Amino acid sequence: MKSNSNQQPPRIQDLGDGRSHFNYHIVEEVKEDELQGSYTFFSYDQVTVINPVNYPKIVEALVSSKYSIADEISIQRQKETKPEEFQEYFDFVENCKKIANE
């Protein structure tokens, strides 16, 4: 989910209810506004992770932001008949693993 804030978000934000937000792709921008003048703005992506936050749970949350379990099973089952779709899925999962490792 795309989010934004006027303060830099923490990488992991405990929500206090057994879940945390994992914030990534955090980009700092300076905006100009006629009323406010120049101000700093942060845009970022966010997924919800069940505590405790760890590498496997972050990867799972990132992957599930695009693919349901049913989608994953279908793609795996059709790996040989739809290699382009499988490669897209594989590349996405590898990128999720890279993000979680950072």
C-alpha positions in Angstrom: 0.0 0.0 0.0 1.3 3.5 -0.9 1.5 5.8 2.1 2.9 9.3 2.8 3.9 11.3 5.8 5.4 14.7 6.7 7.7 12.7 9.1 10.2 10.0 8.2 8.5 6.7 9.0 10.3 4.0 11.0 11.3 0.9 9.0 9.1 -1.2 11.4 6.2 0.4 13.3 4.6 -1.6 16.1 0.8 -1.1 16.0 0.4 -2.4 19.5 -2.2 -5.1 18.5 0.1 -7.9 17.6 0.8 -6.4 14.1 3.5 -4.1 12.7 3.8 -2.0 9.6 6.9 -2.7 7.5 7.8 0.5 5.6 10.0 0.3 2.5 10.9 2.3 -0.6 11.0 5.4 1.6 11.6 8.5 -0.5 12.2 11.9 0.9 10.9 14.8 -1.3 10.8 18.5 -0.9 7.5 20.1 -2.0 6.6 23.7 -2.7 3.2 25.0 -1.7 1.9 28.6 -2.0 0.5 28.4 1.6 3.1 26.4 3.3 6.2 27.3 1.3 8.8 24.5 1.1 8.3 21.4 3.2 9.7 17.8 3.4 7.4 15.0 2.5 8.0 11.2 2.6 6.3 8.7 0.3 6.7 4.9 0.9 5.2 1.5 0.5 3.8 -0.3 3.5 2.6 -3.9 4.4 1.2 -5.2 7.6 3.2 -8.1 9.3 2.0 -10.3 12.2 4.4 -10.0 15.1 7.1 -10.9 15.7 8.5 -9.2 12.7 11.2 -11.4 11.0 12.5 -12.1 7.5 10.1 -14.9 6.6 7.0 -12.9 7.7 8.2 -9.8 5.9 8.7 -11.8 2.6 5.2 -13.4 3.1 3.6 -10.0 3.6 5.3 -8.5 0.6 4.4 -11.5 -1.7 0.8 -11.5 -0.5 0.5 -7.9 -1.3 0.3 -9.0 -5.0 -0.4 -12.7 -5.0 -3.0 -14.7 -3.0 -2.1 -18.2 -1.9 -4.4 -19.5 -4.6 -2.6 -17.4 -7.2 0.7 -18.8 -6.1 -0.5 -22.4 -6.3 -1.9 -21.8 -9.7 1.3 -20.2 -11.0 3.4 -23.1 -9.5 1.1 -25.7 -11.1 1.3 -24.1 -14.5 5.1 -23.4 -14.4 5.8 -25.4 -17.5 2.8 -24.2 -19.6 3.1 -20.5 -18.7 6.8 -19.9 -18.2 6.5 -16.1 -18.7 3.9 -15.8 -15.9 6.1 -18.0 -13.7 9.2 -15.9 -14.4 7.3 -12.7 -13.5 6.2 -14.3 -10.2 9.7 -15.7 -9.5 11.3 -12.3 -10.1 8.7 -10.6 -7.9 9.4 -13.0 -5.0 13.2 -12.6 -5.4 12.7 -8.8 -5.2 10.6 -9.2 -2.1 13.4 -11.3 -0.5 15.9 -8.5 -1.4 13.7 -5.8 0.2 13.3 -7.9 3.4 17.0 -8.4 3.6 17.8 -4.7 3.5 
